[in-house]
Amino acid sequence: MITITPALSIPDSEIIFIASRSSGPGGQHVNKTSSRVTLIFNLEESASLSDHQKRILLLRISNKINSKGELQISCEEHRSQFRNKEEALERFKSLLADGLKPIKQRRKTKVPNSTKRKRMDNKNKRATTKKQRSKPDY
């Protein structure tokens, strides 16, 4: 079980890990080991998420979900497949936790008078500077 929030846990059976060859520097080690890990989680077919949670996640992280409804997270930062797997899991947890976090409503505040005064002073200074640049009227 992977714990996302205290109220939400996802069973290991819903997550698929695929290992493949990593790109980038590393010499012979990169050429012969499959250290990149791709985590695949099918959001639409998940039994552990409610319909409401699925809708929220589809809206908030839609750019990370493919046309099949799968969330794919790849990690190839470390030389070891095990560390890449842990890193991918951590990214997955934080992505779902942030996606399910309620959005705080913004409280409207009044613009302070000092800010208004500074803005008007700057406008007046700029206007006088521009006026002084023009040719005088005779």
Backbone torsions as a table, in degrees:
resi	resn	phi	psi	omega
1	MET	NA	134.9	177.1
2	ILE	-108.1	119.9	-177.0
3	THR	-89.8	118.9	178.8
4	ILE	-93.0	-55.0	174.6
5	THR	-131.1	168.2	177.9
6	PRO	-56.6	-27.5	-178.4
7	ALA	-96.0	-10.0	-174.4
8	LEU	-128.2	124.1	174.2
9	SER	-131.1	142.2	-179.8
10	ILE	-114.6	128.2	179.3
11	PRO	-68.3	151.2	-179.2
12	ASP	-62.3	-25.7	-177.0
13	SER	-68.0	-18.6	-179.4
14	GLU	-86.9	-6.7	-177.2
15	ILE	-113.8	135.0	179.0
16	ILE	-115.5	135.1	175.4
17	PHE	-111.5	133.0	176.7
18	ILE	-124.2	129.4	178.2
19	ALA	-102.6	138.8	178.6
20	SER	-146.3	174.3	-178.8
21	ARG	-72.5	136.6	-178.9
22	SER	-85.6	157.2	177.0
23	SER	-104.4	175.3	175.8
24	GLY	92.2	-170.3	-176.1
25	PRO	-69.2	159.6	178.9
26	GLY	147.8	-7.2	175.1
27	GLY	65.4	-139.0	-174.9
28	GLN	-64.9	-31.5	-179.1
29	HIS	-58.5	-42.2	-179.4
30	VAL	-67.7	-35.8	-175.6
31	ASN	-71.9	-21.4	-174.0
32	LYS	-119.3	-2.4	179.8
33	THR	-120.8	148.6	176.4
34	SER	-98.6	87.2	-174.8
35	SER	-102.1	-15.7	176.6
36	ARG	-73.7	137.8	179.0
37	VAL	-121.9	131.2	175.9
38	THR	-115.4	122.1	178.0
39	LEU	-94.4	129.5	179.1
40	ILE	-121.3	126.0	179.4
41	PHE	-131.8	119.2	179.7
42	ASN	-84.3	106.5	-175.2
43	LEU	-69.4	-40.0	-175.0
44	GLU	-72.0	-30.8	-178.1
45	GLU	-97.6	6.9	-178.2
46	SER	-70.0	131.3	179.2
47	ALA	-88.6	-18.7	-176.3
48	SER	-84.2	-15.2	178.4
49	LEU	-100.3	140.2	176.4
50	SER	-77.7	166.8	179.3
51	ASP	-61.9	-37.8	178.5
52	HIS	-62.6	-45.7	179.5
53	GLN	-64.6	-38.6	178.2
54	LYS	-62.7	-43.4	179.7
55	ARG	-62.9	-42.8	179.9
56	ILE	-62.2	-46.4	-179.3
57	LEU	-65.8	-39.0	178.4
58	LEU	-63.0	-33.8	178.2
59	LEU	-74.9	-44.0	-171.5
60	ARG	-82.0	-34.7	-178.1
61	ILE	-120.4	37.0	-177.2
62	SER	-63.9	-26.4	-179.4
63	ASN	-73.1	-14.4	179.4
64	LYS	-102.0	0.8	-177.5
65	ILE	-108.7	131.8	-178.5
66	ASN	-83.7	-177.1	-174.9
67	SER	-68.1	-20.4	177.9
68	LYS	-84.3	-2.7	-178.8
69	GLY	84.3	21.8	-178.5
70	GLU	-103.3	138.3	173.2
71	LEU	-96.7	121.5	-179.3
72	GLN	-117.4	127.8	177.9
73	ILE	-125.4	121.3	179.1
74	SER	-108.6	146.2	178.1
75	CYS	-141.2	127.7	178.4
76	GLU	-141.2	29.4	-176.1
77	GLU	-76.5	-32.7	-174.6
78	HIS	-102.7	162.5	178.7
79	ARG	-77.4	-22.8	-175.5
80	SER	-98.5	138.8	178.6
81	GLN	-65.0	-37.4	-179.3
82	PHE	-62.2	-46.3	-180.0
83	ARG	-67.1	-35.7	176.8
84	ASN	-66.3	-36.4	178.3
85	LYS	-65.3	-43.6	178.1
86	GLU	-62.9	-42.4	179.6
87	GLU	-63.0	-42.5	178.5
88	ALA	-63.6	-39.8	177.4
89	LEU	-63.6	-41.9	179.2
90	GLU	-63.5	-42.4	177.2
91	ARG	-62.2	-41.2	179.4
92	PHE	-61.8	-47.7	180.0
93	LYS	-60.1	-47.9	-177.0
94	SER	-67.7	-35.8	179.4
95	LEU	-64.1	-45.6	179.1
96	LEU	-69.4	-40.8	-179.6
97	ALA	-63.4	-43.0	178.7
98	ASP	-68.4	-35.8	179.6
99	GLY	-68.1	-30.8	-178.3
100	LEU	-93.2	-5.2	-180.0
101	LYS	-67.8	134.3	179.2
102	PRO	-67.4	141.7	179.7
103	ILE	-82.7	128.6	178.9
104	LYS	-72.7	137.0	176.5
105	GLN	-77.2	135.4	-179.5
106	ARG	-78.1	132.6	175.8
107	ARG	-92.5	128.0	179.9
108	LYS	-70.6	136.5	176.8
109	THR	-124.0	156.2	-179.1
110	LYS	-83.2	143.1	176.5
111	VAL	-72.0	127.6	-178.1
112	PRO	-63.6	148.8	-179.4
113	ASN	-63.2	-35.3	-179.6
114	SER	-62.8	-37.2	178.5
115	THR	-68.0	-41.7	177.1
116	LYS	-61.0	-43.8	-178.8
117	ARG	-63.3	-43.8	178.9
118	LYS	-61.4	-41.5	-179.8
119	ARG	-63.3	-44.3	179.8
120	MET	-66.5	-39.6	177.8
121	ASP	-61.9	-43.5	179.0
122	ASN	-64.1	-39.2	178.2
123	LYS	-63.2	-43.2	-178.9
124	ASN	-65.9	-40.5	178.2
125	LYS	-62.5	-44.4	-179.2
126	ARG	-63.9	-40.4	-179.7
127	ALA	-64.6	-43.6	179.9
128	THR	-66.7	-37.7	177.3
129	THR	-60.7	-44.4	-179.2
130	LYS	-68.9	-37.3	-179.5
131	LYS	-65.9	-37.2	-180.0
132	GLN	-69.5	-22.7	179.9
133	ARG	-75.9	-23.5	-175.4
134	SER	-74.8	162.9	178.4
135	LYS	-71.3	142.1	-179.0
136	PRO	-71.6	150.6	176.6
137	ASP	-87.0	130.0	178.1
138	TYR	-109.0	NA	NA
